[in-house]
Amino acid sequence: MRIRERMEARGILPIQLADAMSVSPSAVNKWVYGKANPSADKLPLLARVLDCSIDELFGGEQKDTQGEAAG
């Protein structure tokens, strides 16, 4: 996950993210260093706090909008 990059881009400290997310600072440290991932129910808030999409948190920059019509 790209949490650390998004935190740096927004100037958010781990303690600030922990407070905004209502989790412990150690939980944020685990997310930042890849020891654990936030639970799925935390992802929408995490994306809002870090001002990005959930896709961006996982390293995606663009959505796959390509589709084929059945014929």
All heavy atoms as a GROMACS GRO file, in nm:
protein
  536
    1MET      N    1   0.084  -0.118   0.000
    1MET     CA    2   0.000   0.000   0.000
    1MET      C    3   0.088   0.124   0.000
    1MET      O    4   0.200   0.120   0.047
    1MET     CB    5  -0.091   0.001   0.122
    1MET     CG    6  -0.195  -0.108   0.120
    1MET     SD    7  -0.320  -0.089   0.248
    1MET     CE    8  -0.427   0.026   0.167
    2ARG      N    9   0.031   0.231  -0.048
    2ARG     CA   10   0.107   0.355  -0.063
    2ARG      C   11   0.072   0.457   0.044
    2ARG      O   12   0.073   0.578   0.019
    2ARG     CB   13   0.079   0.412  -0.201
    2ARG     CG   14   0.120   0.316  -0.312
    2ARG     CD   15   0.081   0.366  -0.447
    2ARG     NE   16   0.164   0.482  -0.479
    2ARG     CZ   17   0.142   0.558  -0.584
    2ARG    NH1   18   0.043   0.535  -0.665
    2ARG    NH2   19   0.220   0.661  -0.607
    3ILE      N   20   0.048   0.411   0.164
    3ILE     CA   21   0.007   0.501   0.271
    3ILE      C   22   0.118   0.600   0.304
    3ILE      O   23   0.092   0.720   0.318
    3ILE     CB   24  -0.035   0.420   0.395
    3ILE    CG1   25  -0.160   0.338   0.363
    3ILE    CG2   26  -0.059   0.512   0.515
    3ILE    CD1   27  -0.202   0.242   0.471
    4ARG      N   28   0.240   0.552   0.316
    4ARG     CA   29   0.351   0.642   0.352
    4ARG      C   30   0.366   0.753   0.250
    4ARG      O   31   0.381   0.870   0.287
    4ARG     CB   32   0.482   0.564   0.363
    4ARG     CG   33   0.597   0.654   0.403
    4ARG     CD   34   0.732   0.588   0.398
    4ARG     NE   35   0.730   0.453   0.450
    4ARG     CZ   36   0.832   0.369   0.440
    4ARG    NH1   37   0.943   0.406   0.381
    4ARG    NH2   38   0.824   0.248   0.487
    5GLU      N   39   0.360   0.719   0.122
    5GLU     CA   40   0.374   0.819   0.016
    5GLU      C   41   0.264   0.924   0.025
    5GLU      O   42   0.290   1.043   0.010
    5GLU     CB   43   0.371   0.753  -0.121
    5GLU     CG   44   0.488   0.661  -0.147
    5GLU     CD   45   0.463   0.570  -0.266
    5GLU    OE1   46   0.375   0.600  -0.349
    5GLU    OE2   47   0.532   0.467  -0.275
    6ARG      N   48   0.141   0.879   0.047
    6ARG     CA   49   0.029   0.973   0.056
    6ARG      C   50   0.040   1.060   0.182
    6ARG      O   51   0.008   1.178   0.178
    6ARG     CB   52  -0.104   0.898   0.056
    6ARG     CG   53  -0.134   0.824  -0.073
    6ARG     CD   54  -0.135   0.915  -0.194
    6ARG     NE   55  -0.228   1.027  -0.176
    6ARG     CZ   56  -0.231   1.134  -0.254
    6ARG    NH1   57  -0.151   1.146  -0.355
    6ARG    NH2   58  -0.318   1.230  -0.229
    7MET      N   59   0.087   1.002   0.292
    7MET     CA   60   0.107   1.081   0.414
    7MET      C   61   0.211   1.190   0.391
    7MET      O   62   0.190   1.305   0.430
    7MET     CB   63   0.151   0.991   0.530
    7MET     CG   64   0.040   0.904   0.584
    7MET     SD   65   0.100   0.785   0.708
    7MET     CE   66   0.169   0.894   0.832
    8GLU      N   67   0.321   1.155   0.328
    8GLU     CA   68   0.426   1.252   0.300
    8GLU      C   69   0.375   1.362   0.208
    8GLU      O   70   0.404   1.480   0.230
    8GLU     CB   71   0.548   1.183   0.240
    8GLU     CG   72   0.622   1.097   0.339
    8GLU     CD   73   0.734   1.015   0.277
    8GLU    OE1   74   0.756   1.024   0.154
    8GLU    OE2   75   0.798   0.940   0.352
    9ALA      N   76   0.300   1.325   0.105
    9ALA     CA   77   0.248   1.423   0.010
    9ALA      C   78   0.153   1.522   0.078
    9ALA      O   79   0.148   1.639   0.039
    9ALA     CB   80   0.175   1.351  -0.104
   10ARG      N   81   0.080   1.477   0.179
   10ARG     CA   82  -0.016   1.562   0.249
   10ARG      C   83   0.042   1.625   0.375
   10ARG      O   84  -0.024   1.706   0.439
   10ARG     CB   85  -0.140   1.480   0.288
   10ARG     CG   86  -0.211   1.416   0.174
   10ARG     CD   87  -0.313   1.503   0.108
   10ARG     NE   88  -0.413   1.544   0.205
   10ARG     CZ   89  -0.476   1.660   0.200
   10ARG    NH1   90  -0.454   1.743   0.103
   10ARG    NH2   91  -0.565   1.691   0.291
   11GLY      N   92   0.164   1.586   0.413
   11GLY     CA   93   0.225   1.640   0.534
   11GLY      C   94   0.159   1.591   0.661
   11GLY      O   95   0.151   1.663   0.761
   12ILE      N   96   0.111   1.467   0.658
   12ILE     CA   97   0.042   1.408   0.773
   12ILE      C   98   0.138   1.317   0.849
   12ILE      O   99   0.201   1.230   0.791
   12ILE     CB  100  -0.081   1.328   0.726
   12ILE    CG1  101  -0.182   1.422   0.659
   12ILE    CG2  102  -0.145   1.254   0.843
   12ILE    CD1  103  -0.300   1.351   0.597
   13LEU      N  104   0.146   1.340   0.978
   13LEU     CA  105   0.229   1.256   1.065
   13LEU      C  106   0.152   1.132   1.106
   13LEU      O  107   0.028   1.133   1.111
   13LEU     CB  108   0.269   1.334   1.191
   13LEU     CG  109   0.352   1.460   1.168
   13LEU    CD1  110   0.368   1.537   1.299
   13LEU    CD2  111   0.487   1.424   1.108
   14PRO      N  112   0.224   1.024   1.140
   14PRO     CA  113   0.155   0.901   1.182
   14PRO      C  114   0.057   0.923   1.297
   14PRO      O  115  -0.053   0.868   1.296
   14PRO     CB  116   0.269   0.808   1.222
   14PRO     CG  117   0.384   0.854   1.139
   14PRO     CD  118   0.369   1.004   1.130
   15ILE      N  119   0.094   1.005   1.394
   15ILE     CA  120   0.005   1.030   1.507
   15ILE      C  121  -0.122   1.102   1.463
   15ILE      O  122  -0.231   1.077   1.515
   15ILE     CB  123   0.078   1.107   1.620
   15ILE    CG1  124  -0.004   1.108   1.748
   15ILE    CG2  125   0.114   1.247   1.579
   15ILE    CD1  126   0.004   0.983   1.826
   16GLN      N  127  -0.109   1.190   1.364
   16GLN     CA  128  -0.226   1.260   1.312
   16GLN      C  129  -0.318   1.164   1.237
   16GLN      O  130  -0.441   1.172   1.250
   16GLN     CB  131  -0.184   1.373   1.219
   16GLN     CG  132  -0.110   1.484   1.290
   16GLN     CD  133  -0.047   1.582   1.192
   16GLN    OE1  134   0.016   1.542   1.095
   16GLN    NE2  135  -0.064   1.710   1.219
   17LEU      N  136  -0.260   1.074   1.159
   17LEU     CA  137  -0.340   0.976   1.087
   17LEU      C  138  -0.410   0.883   1.186
   17LEU      O  139  -0.528   0.853   1.170
   17LEU     CB  140  -0.254   0.896   0.989
   17LEU     CG  141  -0.330   0.795   0.904
   17LEU    CD1  142  -0.437   0.862   0.819
   17LEU    CD2  143  -0.233   0.718   0.815
   18ALA      N  144  -0.338   0.841   1.288
   18ALA     CA  145  -0.398   0.754   1.390
   18ALA      C  146  -0.517   0.822   1.456
   18ALA      O  147  -0.623   0.761   1.474
   18ALA     CB  148  -0.293   0.716   1.495
   19ASP      N  149  -0.502   0.949   1.488
   19ASP     CA  150  -0.611   1.024   1.551
   19ASP      C  151  -0.730   1.036   1.456
   19ASP      O  152  -0.844   1.012   1.495
   19ASP     CB  153  -0.561   1.163   1.592
   19ASP     CG  154  -0.665   1.240   1.670
   19ASP    OD1  155  -0.725   1.183   1.764
   19ASP    OD2  156  -0.687   1.358   1.637
   20ALA      N  157  -0.704   1.070   1.330
   20ALA     CA  158  -0.811   1.085   1.231
   20ALA      C  159  -0.884   0.954   1.205
   20ALA      O  160  -1.003   0.953   1.174
   20ALA     CB  161  -0.754   1.142   1.101
   21MET      N  162  -0.813   0.844   1.216
   21MET     CA  163  -0.869   0.712   1.187
   21MET      C  164  -0.923   0.642   1.311
   21MET      O  165  -0.977   0.532   1.301
   21MET     CB  166  -0.762   0.622   1.122
   21MET     CG  167  -0.708   0.672   0.990
   21MET     SD  168  -0.829   0.666   0.858
   21MET     CE  169  -0.873   0.494   0.859
   22SER      N  170  -0.904   0.701   1.427
   22SER     CA  171  -0.945   0.640   1.555
   22SER      C  172  -0.882   0.502   1.574
   22SER      O  173  -0.948   0.404   1.613
   22SER     CB  174  -1.098   0.630   1.565
   22SER     OG  175  -1.156   0.758   1.561
   23VAL      N  176  -0.752   0.496   1.544
   23VAL     CA  177  -0.674   0.374   1.567
   23VAL      C  178  -0.549   0.412   1.644
   23VAL      O  179  -0.518   0.529   1.661
   23VAL     CB  180  -0.635   0.304   1.434
   23VAL    CG1  181  -0.758   0.260   1.357
   23VAL    CG2  182  -0.546   0.392   1.348
   24SER      N  183  -0.476   0.313   1.688
   24SER     CA  184  -0.353   0.339   1.764
   24SER      C  185  -0.240   0.377   1.668
   24SER      O  186  -0.239   0.337   1.552
   24SER     CB  187  -0.313   0.216   1.844
   24SER     OG  188  -0.271   0.113   1.756
   25PRO      N  189  -0.144   0.454   1.717
   25PRO     CA  190  -0.027   0.486   1.636
   25PRO      C  191   0.047   0.359   1.591
   25PRO      O  192   0.103   0.357   1.481
   25PRO     CB  193   0.061   0.570   1.729
   25PRO     CG  194  -0.037   0.634   1.823
   25PRO     CD  195  -0.144   0.528   1.844
   26SER      N  196   0.045   0.254   1.672
   26SER     CA  197   0.114   0.131   1.632
   26SER      C  198   0.043   0.067   1.512
   26SER      O  199   0.108   0.006   1.428
   26SER     CB  200   0.126   0.033   1.748
   26SER     OG  201   0.000  -0.011   1.791
   27ALA      N  202  -0.090   0.081   1.504
   27ALA     CA  203  -0.162   0.029   1.387
   27ALA      C  204  -0.117   0.102   1.261
   27ALA      O  205  -0.091   0.041   1.158
   27ALA     CB  206  -0.313   0.043   1.407
   28VAL      N  207  -0.106   0.234   1.271
   28VAL     CA  208  -0.061   0.313   1.156
   28VAL      C  209   0.080   0.271   1.117
   28VAL      O  210   0.111   0.256   0.998
   28VAL     CB  211  -0.069   0.464   1.185
   28VAL    CG1  212   0.000   0.545   1.076
   28VAL    CG2  213  -0.215   0.507   1.198
   29ASN      N  214   0.168   0.252   1.215
   29ASN     CA  215   0.305   0.209   1.185
   29ASN      C  216   0.305   0.076   1.110
   29ASN      O  217   0.383   0.058   1.016
   29ASN     CB  218   0.388   0.197   1.313
   29ASN     CG  219   0.460   0.325   1.347
   29ASN    OD1  220   0.473   0.414   1.264
   29ASN    ND2  221   0.505   0.335   1.469
   30LYS      N  222   0.219  -0.016   1.150
   30LYS     CA  223   0.211  -0.145   1.081
   30LYS      C  224   0.167  -0.125   0.936
   30LYS      O  225   0.217  -0.191   0.846
   30LYS     CB  226   0.116  -0.239   1.154
   30LYS     CG  227   0.171  -0.290   1.284
   30LYS     CD  228   0.070  -0.376   1.357
   30LYS     CE  229   0.124  -0.420   1.492
   30LYS     NZ  230   0.026  -0.499   1.567
   31TRP      N  231   0.071  -0.034   0.913
   31TRP     CA  232   0.026  -0.006   0.776
   31TRP      C  233   0.139   0.054   0.694
   31TRP      O  234   0.163   0.014   0.581
   31TRP     CB  235  -0.090   0.092   0.776
   31TRP     CG  236  -0.212   0.050   0.850
   31TRP    CD1  237  -0.244  -0.076   0.896
   31TRP    CD2  238  -0.320   0.134   0.889
   31TRP    NE1  239  -0.365  -0.074   0.959
   31TRP    CE2  240  -0.415   0.053   0.957
   31TRP    CE3  241  -0.347   0.269   0.873
   31TRP    CZ2  242  -0.534   0.106   1.007
   31TRP    CZ3  243  -0.466   0.320   0.922
   31TRP    CH2  244  -0.557   0.239   0.989
   32VAL      N  245   0.208   0.152   0.753
   32VAL     CA  246   0.314   0.224   0.682
   32VAL      C  247   0.427   0.131   0.643
   32VAL      O  248   0.483   0.142   0.533
   32VAL     CB  249   0.365   0.342   0.769
   32VAL    CG1  250   0.494   0.399   0.714
   32VAL    CG2  251   0.258   0.450   0.779
   33TYR      N  252   0.462   0.039   0.731
   33TYR     CA  253   0.576  -0.049   0.705
   33TYR      C  254   0.536  -0.185   0.647
   33TYR      O  255   0.620  -0.275   0.636
   33TYR     CB  256   0.661  -0.065   0.832
   33TYR     CG  257   0.729   0.065   0.867
   33TYR    CD1  258   0.682   0.144   0.970
   33TYR    CD2  259   0.837   0.110   0.792
   33TYR    CE1  260   0.742   0.266   1.000
   33TYR    CE2  261   0.898   0.232   0.821
   33TYR     CZ  262   0.850   0.309   0.925
   33TYR     OH  263   0.910   0.429   0.953
   34GLY      N  264   0.411  -0.200   0.609
   34GLY     CA  265   0.367  -0.320   0.541
   34GLY      C  266   0.354  -0.443   0.629
   34GLY      O  267   0.350  -0.555   0.579
   35LYS      N  268   0.347  -0.424   0.759
   35LYS     CA  269   0.332  -0.537   0.851
   35LYS      C  270   0.186  -0.582   0.860
   35LYS      O  271   0.157  -0.693   0.901
   35LYS     CB  272   0.383  -0.501   0.990
   35LYS     CG  273   0.524  -0.450   0.995
   35LYS     CD  274   0.621  -0.562   0.997
   35LYS     CE  275   0.762  -0.504   1.011
   35LYS     NZ  276   0.862  -0.603   0.990
   36ALA      N  277   0.095  -0.490   0.827
   36ALA     CA  278  -0.049  -0.519   0.829
   36ALA      C  279  -0.117  -0.420   0.736
   36ALA      O  280  -0.058  -0.319   0.696
   36ALA     CB  281  -0.104  -0.503   0.971
   37ASN      N  282  -0.240  -0.450   0.701
   37ASN     CA  283  -0.320  -0.360   0.618
   37ASN      C  284  -0.442  -0.316   0.697
   37ASN      O  285  -0.492  -0.391   0.782
   37ASN     CB  286  -0.366  -0.430   0.491
   37ASN     CG  287  -0.253  -0.450   0.392
   37ASN    OD1  288  -0.169  -0.364   0.376
   37ASN    ND2  289  -0.252  -0.565   0.329
   38PRO      N  290  -0.490  -0.196   0.669
   38PRO     CA  291  -0.612  -0.153   0.737
   38PRO      C  292  -0.729  -0.243   0.696
   38PRO      O  293  -0.730  -0.298   0.586
   38PRO     CB  294  -0.633  -0.010   0.687
   38PRO     CG  295  -0.544   0.007   0.570
   38PRO     CD  296  -0.438  -0.097   0.576
   39SER      N  297  -0.825  -0.256   0.784
   39SER     CA  298  -0.942  -0.337   0.751
   39SER      C  299  -1.022  -0.267   0.642
   39SER      O  300  -1.014  -0.146   0.624
   39SER     CB  301  -1.028  -0.360   0.876
   39SER     OG  302  -1.071  -0.236   0.928
   40ALA      N  303  -1.098  -0.346   0.570
   40ALA     CA  304  -1.173  -0.296   0.456
   40ALA      C  305  -1.268  -0.183   0.496
   40ALA      O  306  -1.286  -0.088   0.419
   40ALA     CB  307  -1.250  -0.410   0.390
   41ASP      N  308  -1.324  -0.189   0.615
   41ASP     CA  309  -1.416  -0.084   0.656
   41ASP      C  310  -1.347   0.050   0.684
   41ASP      O  311  -1.411   0.154   0.687
   41ASP     CB  312  -1.499  -0.128   0.777
   41ASP     CG  313  -1.416  -0.151   0.901
   41ASP    OD1  314  -1.305  -0.208   0.890
   41ASP    OD2  315  -1.463  -0.116   1.011
   42LYS      N  316  -1.215   0.048   0.701
   42LYS     CA  317  -1.138   0.170   0.724
   42LYS      C  318  -1.092   0.236   0.594
   42LYS      O  319  -1.052   0.352   0.593
   42LYS     CB  320  -1.015   0.140   0.809
   42LYS     CG  321  -1.046   0.087   0.947
   42LYS     CD  322  -1.038   0.194   1.048
   42LYS     CE  323  -1.055   0.137   1.188
   42LYS     NZ  324  -1.141   0.222   1.267
   43LEU      N  325  -1.094   0.164   0.484
   43LEU     CA  326  -1.039   0.216   0.359
   43LEU      C  327  -1.105   0.344   0.308
   43LEU      O  328  -1.035   0.436   0.267
   43LEU     CB  329  -1.039   0.108   0.251
   43LEU     CG  330  -0.944  -0.009   0.276
   43LEU    CD1  331  -0.958  -0.113   0.165
   43LEU    CD2  332  -0.800   0.037   0.288
   44PRO      N  333  -1.238   0.356   0.310
   44PRO     CA  334  -1.297   0.482   0.262
   44PRO      C  335  -1.252   0.604   0.342
   44PRO      O  336  -1.218   0.708   0.284
   44PRO     CB  337  -1.448   0.458   0.277
   44PRO     CG  338  -1.463   0.310   0.269
   44PRO     CD  339  -1.340   0.255   0.339
   45LEU      N  340  -1.247   0.592   0.475
   45LEU     CA  341  -1.201   0.703   0.558
   45LEU      C  342  -1.053   0.730   0.533
   45LEU      O  343  -1.012   0.846   0.521
   45LEU     CB  344  -1.226   0.675   0.706
   45LEU     CG  345  -1.176   0.781   0.803
   45LEU    CD1  346  -1.236   0.918   0.773
   45LEU    CD2  347  -1.204   0.739   0.946
   46LEU      N  348  -0.974   0.626   0.523
   46LEU     CA  349  -0.831   0.643   0.497
   46LEU      C  350  -0.809   0.718   0.366
   46LEU      O  351  -0.728   0.810   0.359
   46LEU     CB  352  -0.762   0.506   0.493
   46LEU     CG  353  -0.611   0.507   0.469
   46LEU    CD1  354  -0.538   0.585   0.577
   46LEU    CD2  355  -0.559   0.364   0.461
   47ALA      N  356  -0.882   0.681   0.263
   47ALA     CA  357  -0.870   0.750   0.134
   47ALA      C  358  -0.910   0.896   0.147
   47ALA      O  359  -0.843   0.984   0.090
   47ALA     CB  360  -0.954   0.679   0.029
   48ARG      N  361  -1.015   0.925   0.222
   48ARG     CA  362  -1.057   1.065   0.241
   48ARG      C  363  -0.951   1.144   0.315
   48ARG      O  364  -0.917   1.256   0.276
   48ARG     CB  365  -1.190   1.072   0.316
   48ARG     CG  366  -1.310   1.051   0.229
   48ARG     CD  367  -1.439   1.094   0.296
   48ARG     NE  368  -1.465   1.027   0.423
   48ARG     CZ  369  -1.525   0.909   0.436
   48ARG    NH1  370  -1.564   0.842   0.329
   48ARG    NH2  371  -1.546   0.858   0.555
   49VAL      N  372  -0.898   1.088   0.423
   49VAL     CA  373  -0.797   1.158   0.503
   49VAL      C  374  -0.672   1.185   0.420
   49VAL      O  375  -0.612   1.292   0.428
   49VAL     CB  376  -0.762   1.076   0.630
   49VAL    CG1  377  -0.642   1.135   0.702
   49VAL    CG2  378  -0.882   1.070   0.724
   50LEU      N  379  -0.635   1.088   0.336
   50LEU     CA  380  -0.514   1.102   0.255
   50LEU      C  381  -0.542   1.166   0.119
   50LEU      O  382  -0.451   1.179   0.037
   50LEU     CB  383  -0.447   0.966   0.237
   50LEU     CG  384  -0.397   0.902   0.367
   50LEU    CD1  385  -0.336   0.765   0.339
   50LEU    CD2  386  -0.297   0.993   0.438
   51ASP      N  387  -0.666   1.207   0.096
   51ASP     CA  388  -0.707   1.277  -0.025
   51ASP      C  389  -0.669   1.201  -0.152
   51ASP      O  390  -0.599   1.252  -0.239
   51ASP     CB  391  -0.648   1.419  -0.028
   51ASP     CG  392  -0.710   1.505  -0.135
   51ASP    OD1  393  -0.830   1.486  -0.166
   51ASP    OD2  394  -0.639   1.592  -0.190
   52CYS      N  395  -0.715   1.077  -0.158
   52CYS     CA  396  -0.689   0.994  -0.275
   52CYS      C  397  -0.800   0.890  -0.288
   52CYS      O  398  -0.888   0.883  -0.203
   52CYS     CB  399  -0.552   0.926  -0.264
   52CYS     SG  400  -0.539   0.806  -0.130
   53SER      N  401  -0.793   0.812  -0.391
   53SER     CA  402  -0.890   0.704  -0.406
   53SER      C  403  -0.836   0.578  -0.338
   53SER      O  404  -0.716   0.567  -0.310
   53SER     CB  405  -0.914   0.675  -0.554
   53SER     OG  406  -0.799   0.617  -0.612
   54ILE      N  407  -0.925   0.485  -0.314
   54ILE     CA  408  -0.882   0.356  -0.258
   54ILE      C  409  -0.789   0.288  -0.357
   54ILE      O  410  -0.689   0.228  -0.318
   54ILE     CB  411  -1.004   0.269  -0.222
   54ILE    CG1  412  -1.082   0.333  -0.106
   54ILE    CG2  413  -0.960   0.127  -0.185
   54ILE    CD1  414  -1.214   0.267  -0.075
   55ASP      N  415  -0.818   0.299  -0.486
   55ASP     CA  416  -0.729   0.241  -0.588
   55ASP      C  417  -0.587   0.295  -0.576
   55ASP      O  418  -0.491   0.220  -0.586
   55ASP     CB  419  -0.781   0.272  -0.729
   55ASP     CG  420  -0.903   0.189  -0.766
   55ASP    OD1  421  -0.928   0.087  -0.700
   55ASP    OD2  422  -0.972   0.228  -0.862
   56GLU      N  423  -0.575   0.427  -0.553
   56GLU     CA  424  -0.442   0.486  -0.540
   56GLU      C  425  -0.368   0.432  -0.419
   56GLU      O  426  -0.245   0.417  -0.422
   56GLU     CB  427  -0.452   0.638  -0.530
   56GLU     CG  428  -0.487   0.704  -0.661
   56GLU     CD  429  -0.507   0.853  -0.646
   56GLU    OE1  430  -0.608   0.892  -0.586
   56GLU    OE2  431  -0.420   0.928  -0.693
   57LEU      N  432  -0.439   0.402  -0.312
   57LEU     CA  433  -0.374   0.345  -0.194
   57LEU      C  434  -0.307   0.212  -0.226
   57LEU      O  435  -0.206   0.177  -0.168
   57LEU     CB  436  -0.476   0.324  -0.081
   57LEU     CG  437  -0.528   0.449  -0.012
   57LEU    CD1  438  -0.636   0.412   0.087
   57LEU    CD2  439  -0.415   0.524   0.056
   58PHE      N  440  -0.368   0.139  -0.320
   58PHE     CA  441  -0.314   0.009  -0.358
   58PHE      C  442  -0.219   0.017  -0.476
   58PHE      O  443  -0.180  -0.085  -0.532
   58PHE     CB  444  -0.428  -0.089  -0.386
   58PHE     CG  445  -0.494  -0.138  -0.261
   58PHE    CD1  446  -0.609  -0.076  -0.213
   58PHE    CD2  447  -0.443  -0.245  -0.190
   58PHE    CE1  448  -0.670  -0.121  -0.097
   58PHE    CE2  449  -0.503  -0.290  -0.074
   58PHE     CZ  450  -0.617  -0.227  -0.027
   59GLY      N  451  -0.183   0.139  -0.517
   59GLY     CA  452  -0.086   0.156  -0.623
   59GLY      C  453  -0.145   0.179  -0.760
   59GLY      O  454  -0.073   0.201  -0.855
   60GLY      N  455  -0.276   0.175  -0.773
   60GLY     CA  456  -0.339   0.197  -0.902
   60GLY      C  457  -0.356   0.345  -0.929
   60GLY      O  458  -0.387   0.422  -0.841
   61GLU      N  459  -0.331   0.384  -1.049
   61GLU     CA  460  -0.345   0.524  -1.088
   61GLU      C  461  -0.468   0.546  -1.174
   61GLU      O  462  -0.525   0.651  -1.177
   61GLU     CB  463  -0.221   0.572  -1.165
   61GLU     CG  464  -0.097   0.578  -1.080
   61GLU     CD  465  -0.100   0.687  -0.975
   61GLU    OE1  466  -0.165   0.791  -0.996
   61GLU    OE2  467  -0.040   0.667  -0.869
   62GLN      N  468  -0.508   0.443  -1.247
   62GLN     CA  469  -0.620   0.459  -1.338
   62GLN      C  470  -0.710   0.338  -1.331
   62GLN      O  471  -0.665   0.228  -1.302
   62GLN     CB  472  -0.571   0.481  -1.480
   62GLN     CG  473  -0.472   0.376  -1.527
   62GLN     CD  474  -0.413   0.410  -1.662
   62GLN    OE1  475  -0.484   0.457  -1.748
   62GLN    NE2  476  -0.286   0.387  -1.679
   63LYS      N  477  -0.834   0.361  -1.356
   63LYS     CA  478  -0.930   0.252  -1.355
   63LYS      C  479  -0.939   0.190  -1.492
   63LYS      O  480  -0.923   0.259  -1.593
   63LYS     CB  481  -1.067   0.303  -1.314
   63LYS     CG  482  -1.072   0.351  -1.172
   63LYS     CD  483  -1.208   0.398  -1.136
   63LYS     CE  484  -1.209   0.447  -0.994
   63LYS     NZ  485  -1.340   0.497  -0.956
   64ASP      N  486  -0.964   0.062  -1.497
   64ASP     CA  487  -0.983  -0.009  -1.624
   64ASP      C  488  -1.125   0.013  -1.669
   64ASP      O  489  -1.218  -0.044  -1.614
   64ASP     CB  490  -0.953  -0.158  -1.607
   64ASP     CG  491  -0.967  -0.234  -1.737
   64ASP    OD1  492  -0.971  -0.171  -1.844
   64ASP    OD2  493  -0.975  -0.358  -1.731
   65THR      N  494  -1.141   0.100  -1.769
   65THR     CA  495  -1.275   0.130  -1.818
   65THR      C  496  -1.302   0.063  -1.951
   65THR      O  497  -1.402   0.086  -2.015
   65THR     CB  498  -1.293   0.283  -1.834
   65THR    OG1  499  -1.193   0.332  -1.924
   65THR    CG2  500  -1.284   0.353  -1.700
   66GLN      N  501  -1.209  -0.021  -1.992
   66GLN     CA  502  -1.223  -0.091  -2.118
   66GLN      C  503  -1.321  -0.206  -2.102
   66GLN      O  504  -1.315  -0.284  -2.010
   66GLN     CB  505  -1.087  -0.149  -2.159
   66GLN     CG  506  -1.056  -0.134  -2.302
   66GLN     CD  507  -0.912  -0.175  -2.329
   66GLN    OE1  508  -0.836  -0.206  -2.239
   66GLN    NE2  509  -0.877  -0.174  -2.454
   67GLY      N  510  -1.412  -0.217  -2.194
   67GLY     CA  511  -1.505  -0.328  -2.190
   67GLY      C  512  -1.540  -0.369  -2.332
   67GLY      O  513  -1.528  -0.289  -2.424
   68GLU      N  514  -1.578  -0.491  -2.346
   68GLU     CA  515  -1.614  -0.542  -2.479
   68GLU      C  516  -1.762  -0.571  -2.481
   68GLU      O  517  -1.815  -0.629  -2.386
   68GLU     CB  518  -1.534  -0.668  -2.512
   68GLU     CG  519  -1.386  -0.642  -2.525
   68GLU     CD  520  -1.312  -0.769  -2.562
   68GLU    OE1  521  -1.377  -0.866  -2.606
   68GLU    OE2  522  -1.190  -0.771  -2.546
   69ALA      N  523  -1.826  -0.530  -2.586
   69ALA     CA  524  -1.968  -0.558  -2.600
   69ALA      C  525  -1.986  -0.702  -2.646
   69ALA      O  526  -1.913  -0.752  -2.731
   69ALA     CB  527  -2.030  -0.462  -2.703
   70ALA      N  528  -2.082  -0.766  -2.586
   70ALA     CA  529  -2.112  -0.904  -2.626
   70ALA      C  530  -2.182  -0.900  -2.760
   70ALA      O  531  -2.269  -0.818  -2.784
   70ALA     CB  532  -2.199  -0.972  -2.522
   71GLY      N  533  -2.146  -0.988  -2.849
   71GLY     CA  534  -2.206  -0.980  -2.980
   71GLY      C  535  -2.254  -1.104  -3.025
   71GLY      O  536  -2.286  -1.186  -3.078
   0.00000   0.00000   0.00000
